[in-house]
């Protein structure tokens, strides 16, 4: 019960509803824990029925090197070699967070079933963690030169992203009046206009990081910023997404310094 119990969650949801409020839960469907039963089964053998539920590839240099130069956003390679089979599994984040393979239809079906469990409970929608990364470039080639410095723009523009998210909307939401909020690290405002529901896209809202990362320099912090730069972020958002799209004003989150420390003076 380290993270609570289902009884506690049900009590919370009931208390929220009594007060006329709505509850949106964080849903991580780009990756799972390496301790999750799906991954334990997937890594057990190349013949596992869940092998293709995750992104496995043979390494280069007779298996000794990662399949390509993709990087983890937490540092180092996005690939870890598994001793059991000698293959490498992909993780855009921590090595304990292997990426699910959205090109596998059974994996997608299992993901949708998990999401429906929470909607059927009565939650009012999801904040979808790094949802723009679910579609992987199936060539698994090295980064194009233009994306080596900022690979998030490469990973957020996968070949089947819109198709996967549209299928998710149909299969999970099934027309229900529930919200889909996508964490949009790496999604440009122009791309966002194709993903939000106002333009017929599968998501209702995207959380952008352009303002959050305004002062990001070569290192984590700091690069001096100006008020016109900050204003330009939101004017570009309106220009490229349109006035009617449901936009967000995001200045901080759990991965960044608190807002008053970041934009103010503590």
Secondary structure, DSSP 8 states (H G I E B T S, - for coil): -TT--HHHHHHHHHHHHHTT----EEE--SB--TTSHHHHHHTT-TT-TTGGGB-EE--BTTTTB-SS--B-TTSSBSEEE-TTTS-EEE-SS-TTS-BB-TT-HHHHHHHHHHHHHHHHHT--EEEETTGGGSS--TT-----GGGSS-THHHHTT-TTHHHHHHHHIIIIITT-S-EEEEE-TT--HHHHTTTBGGGT-SBSEEE--TTTTTT--SSSS-----HHHHHHHHHHHHHHH-SSS--------TTS--HHHHHS--
